[in-house]
Amino acid sequence: MLAAGRPDGVALGLSEQAAHNLRAVAQSGTVLVHGLQEISHEVADRGQKRLQRNLDGMHALARCRSMTDLVEVHSSLLRDNLEQTVENSRRIAELTIQMADEAARTVTVQAEKAAERVSRAA
């Protein structure tokens, strides 16, 4: 019997390949969701730490008794915020790259398995 003009074996092989492809997409989607959760937790954690450090800095500014103290504390607060921004950006980029690499590995492994199945079937 022919399904869409193909012998049963070929149609079955194509159906199996489609199922494997869907599994690969689902697995990479799972990896991406996990990665996005990790990134969102990291962003929230770093945001909370930044808020606390800024509050501490504002309290330090309020305790200043001279213009020199005010300039020193303000400069320190600005420097700290810049360092945090750079570090936060670096960490989020690092997590994003890890997530993309893991998703790509998942798809690659599935593609290699599919290629092995095709070569064995042929």
N, C-alpha and C positions, 0 to 999 in steps of 0.2 A: 504494500500500500504506500502511496506517496502523500506526504504532507507538504503542501505548498510547493509541489513539484520536486521534492527531494525524497530520497529513500528514507525509510523509517529511522535507520541508524544515524544518518546525517542530521535529521531533524531532532532526534533525541540528543545527539552530541551538542547541537547548537543550543538546545534548551538547557542542558547541563552547564554549558559555558555561560549562558546568560545568568543562571542561578549563582554560579561562582562569582561572576562579576558583581552581582547585587550584594553578595556577602562581603566582597572586598570593599565596596562602597560603604556598606553599613559599618564594617569594622573601622574604616578610616574615619567615618563620621563619629563613631564612639570615641576614637582617639582625639579628635578635634574637640568634642564636647568636654572630655576630661581636661584637655589642655586649657580650654577657655575657662573652665571652673577654677583651675589652678591659677591662671592669670588674674581672674577677678578677685580671688582671695588675696593674692599678692598685692593687687592695687588697693584693696580695702585696708589691708594691714599697714601698708606703707602710708596711705592717706591718714590713718589714725595716728601713726607715729609722727607724721609731719605736723598734724594739728597740735599734738601734745608739745612738740618742740617749739612750735610757733607761740603757743600759750605761755610756755616757759620763757621764751624770748620777750614776750610782751610784759610779763611780770618783771623781768630783768630791766626792761626799759623804764617801767614805772618806778623802780627803786633807784634810778640814776639821780645823783645829787649835783652833778656838774655837766657842763656841755661836753667836756672831754669824755666822761663816762658814757654819756648818751651816744656820742659818735662811735666809741669803741664797741658798745653793745649793739648798736644798729648795724655797724659794719660786720660784726660777727654773725648777726642774725641773717643778713643778706648773703654772706658767704656760705653759711650753713644751708640756706634755702637753695642756693645755686648748686652746691655739692649734692644735696638730696635730689634735686631735679635730674642732674646728670646720672647719678646712681640708679634712681628709679627708672629712668629711660633705658639705661643699659640692662637692668634686670628684666624689664618687660620685654625688651627685644630678645634677650637670651631665651626667655621662656617661649616666646613666639617661634623662634627658630627651632627650639627643641620639639615643639608641638608639630610644626610643619615637617620636620625630619622624620618624626615617628609616624605621622600619617603617610608620608611618602614611602617609608619602609614597609608599612602594612600593605599598601597597594602593590609595591614591587614584589613582595613575597607572594601575594596572591596571584599576580601576573606570572611569576615564575612557575608556580604550582600549576596554573592553567596551561602554560606552555608545555610542561612535562606531561600533563594528561593528554594534550593534543598529539604530542610526538609519540606517546605510547599507543594511542588509539590508531595512529597512522601506520 
